[in-house]
């Protein structure tokens, strides 16, 4: 019902920057929350950042001041600007949406993207 297409990511040296984008498509009326999780090998999935329709944001402590999450509601797209990247930021970054209202449906839904690899070399 909701499809997420991610772009960006890749390989960067420590201290560098990368930008991720994620666009949601489908019979979407609105999306309450958009954001990113990440999962490194052998570790649990953790929240990176999230943003609501009214642009309220939430960041994991280790990302504050380095990462910025924004969204374009007209495009159903969420962005993650990652600066001052560290080796510890290496992970698969997964886009998510929650509280998605769809046309012809009374229930809201959620969805996950496939994930984009971010690798930070030292």
Phi, psi and omega in degrees: 000325176234129178246138178243130177241119182259152174213163182100200183079192180122207184250134180214153176280155178305137183093348181276186184229152173216158178229133175250146175230152179212123181245131178262141178222162184136193181276061190270129171265316180199160178229120183287308184234136173230149179177198187222139165245169172218155178218121177263157180304128178078005181240161178284156175293136181229148177291134174263302182196152177216155181216137180266177182301324181268017174073018171287135185241158177218131181234148168292147185304321185287348181257346183300133179087346180246324182252147177226126177255133177222168179213154174241104184293333180288339181248002184050045185235139176241143182238151173227110175268121183244117180244164179049049184294145181240162178302326180292351177274354179298123184183172167270127181258125184245128176281146175218155173225146181216154183066041181273122176263131183248152173298142177062031177216141179266349182256148173270162183220175179223165180203158177238148171275175182284334181103146177234134180281131172240122180236125180249119181263150179260000000 
